[in-house]
Amino acid sequence: MPVISIIGPKGGIGKTTLSINTTAALTRMLGDSLNHDSVCLFDLDLRLPTISSILESHPRKTFYDLFETLDNKTYQVDFLQSIYRILTLFQAYLNKDIDSKNAQLQKSLALYKNMNIELFHFSEFNFGNVLQEFFLERGQIHTVKHIKVLKQLLKKIDVNQFKEIIKEQENNSRPVADEFINYIEEYKFSLLGGEVPILGKRSHRKRINEPAFLLLFLEFVNELIGRFKYIVLDTPAGGVNHLSSLMNSIDQVLFIFDMSNSIAVNGSIDALHSFIDYYEDFYEDYKQGQLTGLDKAYVNRMIALRGEEAVTEILSNKKFGIIFNRCQSPKEISNCLDQLREYLETLDRYDEYKDRIHMVGMVPHHKIINITNNRGTLFYDKDSSLSKCINLIAENILTDNQNCPTLSNTNGEILQFLQKKGQGSWASRFGRIASSLS
């Protein structure tokens, strides 16, 4: 079940376009083995998912609905369960069933004093007003003996009814994957991700930055990754960003190199370098047992699910690929390759990565601009030479890059490979120049 992450240094360089068309090409190449669980295109831009709108295919439930459900789990159910524990122990103390030295009572007092109440929806809960008052009294509660101040307030809460409400909330706190996956019959692949309504954007973005919420989201993603044969992740501009822990699940990272101008090329090379830096730091911390926070929590859960050997295998054999987009001449690609080699040499990393960075494919500038402007983002099968460019990318994914040249190959060998599936005058001209450079 290969997981392919398509990454770009910034927005607007064709990352989403290539993600959509690569997914379409994968489905065609799987042929008779294709089924609903073969290929999934996953829009990982949590802040501004666009693919469902582009393809005019809207799932029953979108990211917003998913986050509402996870929010209920993270900030409602977990919060209520903690409160229930506090209430029962406080009342046990007030009823003299336990004394002030009880260890669980001491822990409950510490929890009460330190709970984050900002994200709990008091107004949506039956005992919301009482609970809000309960937490307003925290400033007066310094020791166990001060709990007596809360006696009259606690009488207003029926603990048994409170427990029944928690059970109801729990039933609505687990997302059902099938409700969020949209199988598009026309394109023969599944889609995950969708729009966030304008009125929901503020709370939506606030949640994304909460580690507890993200961990639940990553667990949901991980369940889905195990379901499909191939997962194509359309990642946010700049890379995995706040979803850095997905490093554990990604088998291959495909970098979109924007060849439209020298500034774009420099930005693409720098993005690759930044990702390598991050990858090395992450992997080193993993080996040394020094991961922290969300990364540590997610890795531990991955190990529990897959085993340490499998997680180590994914991390140690991470593949890197390059797709040259908006190419205008073969000379630009040659110059880019030379620049990338020089860059890695300067960093003393060329020998380490020359055989790990694969040249996966290329798309010509005038073709992709014309076709997307006139016929929409999904151009696969609408233009034969473009389709064959995308076919090459899909073939390399299916063959695990076995036939791909790497940075250690000559420029001529790389150029010859990149144009071999193309047709038409542009590709023919590209091929002749490539041969002359060999």
N, C-alpha and C positions, 0 to 999 in steps of 0.2 A: 504494500500500500504506500507507494511513494508520495511524499508531500512536497510540492514544488512551490516555492515562494517567489513571486515576481516583484522585483523591487526597483525603484527609481529614486534618484537624488532629490527630485522635486516634482510638483504637479505639472501636468500638461505635456509630458514627454512620450505619451502613448502606452503607458503601463497598463491601464485598464483595457484599452483597445486590444493590445497584444494578449492580455489574460483571457479575454472573451474568445478571441479567434484561436488561440492555442487550445483552449478547452474544446471548441468545436472540432478542431482537427483531431484531437485525441479520440473523440467519440467515433469519428469516421474510421479511424485506423483500427479500433478494437473490433469492428466488424460483427461477426456472428456472436461473439462473446459478450456483446453489449447488453446491459440491463440497467434498471433504475439505480443500482448501487455501484455503477462502474466509475462515473466521473462526477465530481462536484466542484463547481466554481464557488469559491467562498470570498465574499466581499468583506475584507478585514478592516476596511476604513470605518471604524466605529463612529467617528464624528460626522462623516458625510458620505454614507453609502450611496452609490449611484447606479450600480449595475442593473438592479431590478427595474429601474426607470428606463435605462437605456434599452433594455430588451423588452420593455413593456410587458413584464411578467411579474406579477405581484403575488407573493405568498400569502397564505391565510394569516400568518403572523410574521411580523418583521422584527428587526433588532429591538425596536422600542418595546414590543410586547415581551420579548425575551428578557430585556432588562427590567421590566416591571415585575416579571416572575422572580428573577434572581434577586431583585431588590426586596421582594417579599421574604425571600429566604434569608438574605443577609441582614437586613435591618428590621425586619418584623419578627419572624419566627425566632431567630437566634436571640434577639433582644428580649422577646417575651419569655423565652425559656430561662434566660438569666434572671429576669424580674421574678418569675415564678419561684425560682430557687431562693432568691432574697426574701420574698414575702413569706414563704413557708418557714424559713429559719428565724426570721424576725418574730413571726407570730408564735413560734415554738418557744422562743426566749421570753416573750411577754406572757405566755401561758405557764411559764416556769417548767416547761418540759425539758429544757436544756439550760445549762448555766453559762455565764459570761466567758468561761474559758474554753468553750466548745470550739474546736479547730475549724469546723465548717462554718460556724457563725462568724468567726474572725475573717475567713476568706470572703464570705458574703458581704460583710461590712466594707471590706476593701474594694470589692467589685462595685458595690453601690456608690462608693465615693468617686470611682474612676470611670464609670460608664460614659460613653459618648452618646448624648441624647439628641444631637443636632439632626440626625437623619431619620429618627423615628417619627412616624406619622401619628401623633397623639390624637389629632382630631378625627381620625378614621377608626379609632378603637373605642369599644364600649366604656372602658374605665379610663379613657384618655385624660379627662380633666383631673381625676383623682391622682393618676400617675404623675401628671405634670406638677401638681402640688407636692406630691411625694418627693420629687427630685428637687423642687425649689427649697425644700427643708434641709438639703444636704449640708449647707453651710453651718447648721447648728449641731450636726451629728459628728462628733470627734472620736468618741469611744463607744463601746457596746452599751454602756449604761445610758447613753443619750438616746438610744432607740426608743425609750419610753415616751419621748416627745411625739413619736409617730403613732401612738396607740389609737387615738380617735380616728385618725386618717385610715389606718389599716382596717378598721371595722367596716369601712365603706366598700371594701373589696371582698367579694365572695370568691374564695380561692378555688372552689370546685368549678364554678362557672368560668373562672379565668382559665382553668385547665382545659375545659371544653372548647373555648375559643382558640387556644393554641392548636388543638387538634384540627380544627377547621382550617386554620392558616397553613398548617403543615401540608394539607391535601392540595393546596394551591401554590406550593413553593418549589415544585419540581417541574422543569420544562420537559415537555414531550417532544422529542426530536422531530417526529413526523409532521408536527404542526408548523415547524419552521423551515422545513425543506420543501422547496418547490421544484418538482420535476417538470421540465419544459419539453413537452412532446415534440415540438417543432425542431428543437436543436438536439434532443436526446441526451441532455445532461441535466443534473440537478443544480439548484442555485440556493445559496444560503446568504441571508443578509437582506436588508431593505431599508426603506426610508424611515426617517425619524420626523414625526410631525413638528411643525414650527413651534407650537406651544410646549412641546416636550424637550426641546433642545437644551435648555438650561440645566434641568435636573439630570438629563441624559449625560451631559459632559461632566457634571459633578461626580456622577457615579463612576465613570470610566477611570478616574484618578484615585479611586478608593481600593487599596490592596485586597481587602476582604471580598469585595465585589468582583474584582478581576480574577481572583483565584477560582471563584465559582464559574465565571465565564470560560476560563481556560479548561476547567474540568469538562464543561459542556462541549467545547471544541474537541477535546481529546476523545470523547466518546464518539463523536462524528467521524473523526479521522480513522478510527478503527472500523468504520462501517463501509467506506468506499475503497475501490481499488486505486483510484487516483484522486488526489486533492490538489486543486490549483488555488493558491492563496493570492488574491490581489491585495497587496499590503499598502498601508498608508505611505504617502510621499515621504521619502527619507528612510524608509525601512520599517522594522517592527516596532520601533518607538516604545510606547507604554506596554506593548505585548512582547517584551524581550524574552520572556520565559518560553515562548513558542520555539525558541532556538532548539529545544529538546526534540521537537516533533518534525522539524524541517529537514528533509533529506537533501534537497538541492536548492540553492539560491540562484535565481537567474536575474542578473543585473541588466537593466535597459540602458545601453550607452547611447545617449542622444548625440548624433553626428552632425546636427544642423549647423553648428559653429564651434569655434575653438573654446569659447567659454563653457559651452555645454559639455564638450569632451573633457575639459579639466574637472568640471563638477562631477562627471560620471566616474572618472578615475579616483577622485577624492572620496566619493561615496563608497566605492569598492574597498579602498584603504580603511575607511572608518569602520566598515562592517567587519573586515578582517581583524582590526584592533579589538573590536567588541567581542568577536568570536573567540579570539585567543585568550582574552581576559576571562571570559565566561568559562571556557574549557579548563583553564588553569585553576580557577577558583573551585570548579567542580572536582578536579583531581585532588586538590589539596583539602577538600572538605570545608571551603571557606565561603560558599555561597550564603547569602543572607536574605532576609525578607521574603518577598513574593517568589523570587527565583528559587530559594531554598525550599519553600513550601511546595512549589509545583514539582521540582525535581524529586522530592521525597515521595510525592504521590505517584509520579511517573514510575519510579523504581518499584513501588509497591504493586503497581499494575503490570509492568512489563518485565521487571527484573533489572538489576544493576548492569548486567552484561549487555542487554539490549540498548539501554540508554547510553552507555559508554560507546557502543558501536556507532550509534547515530551521530553522536557528537564528534568522535574521532575521525569519521569518514565523511564529514560534510563536504558536499561538492559545490563548486562555484562555476557558474556559466555566464557567458556574455551574449546578449542579443544586440546587434548593431542596428539601431533604428534611424530612419530618415537619412540613409546613406545617399550621397550625391555622386561620389566617385570612389573607385577602389583605392586611390592614393590617400584619401582621408582615413580609411581603415588601416592602411599600412602605417601612416604617421601615428595613428592612435596606438597601434600595437607597439611601435618603437617607444612611444612616450610612456606607455604602461610598463614596459620592461625596464626602462631607465628609472622610472619612479620606484619600482620594487627593488632594483639594484641599489638605489640610494638608501633605501630602508633596510638593506641587507636581507631581503626576503624573497628575492627572485628564485633562488634554487629551491626554496621550500615550497613555493606555490606555482612554479612554472608548469608542472604536470597536473595541478589540481584545478587550474582555471581553464575551462573548456570554451571553445568558440562554437556556440550552439546554433546561431542563425543570424540572418540580416534581412532587413526590409528597406527597399529603396524609397527615397524621400518623395518624389513626384507621384509615385503610385499610391502610397498610403494617404497622402494629402488629398489627391483627387477622389479616391474611392470613398474615404470617410466623409468628405465634404458633400458628395453627391448621393451616396447610397447608404449612409449610416455606419455605425461603429462595427457591426458584424459584417465584415466583407468576405469572410471565408466562403468559397464556392461562387463568388460573384465575379472574381477576376482570376484567371488561371495562373498567372505568374505569381500573384500575391499568395494564392492558395498553396502553391508549391513551396514558397518561402516558409509559410507557416507549417506545412507538412514536414519540412526538414527539422524544425524545432520540435514538433510532436514526436517524430521518429527518434530523435536523440533522447527524449524523455523516456520513451518506451524501451529503448535499447540501453538505458542507463549510461549514455554518453560513450559507449564502447567504440564508436566509429568517429568520434569528434576529435579534431585536432586540438591541441592545447597551446599555451603560450610558448612552449618549447619548440613548436613547429616553425618553419620559415613563414614569412609573410605570404609568399607565393602559394605554399601548400594550404594555408588558411583561406586565402581568397578563392582558390580553386574549389575547395570544399563548400564554402558559403554560397557559391553561385551554381553549384552543380544541379540543383533542382529547379533553377529558374528557367524562364523562357522569354523570348522576345528580344528586341534590339538592346535594351538596357543590360540584360543579363549576358547577352552575347559579347557586348563590348567589355563588360566587366570581366568575362572569362578570358578574352584575348589579352587584356592588360595583366591579369593575374599570371597567365602563362609566361609572359615576358619578364615578370619579376622573379620567377622561380630560379 
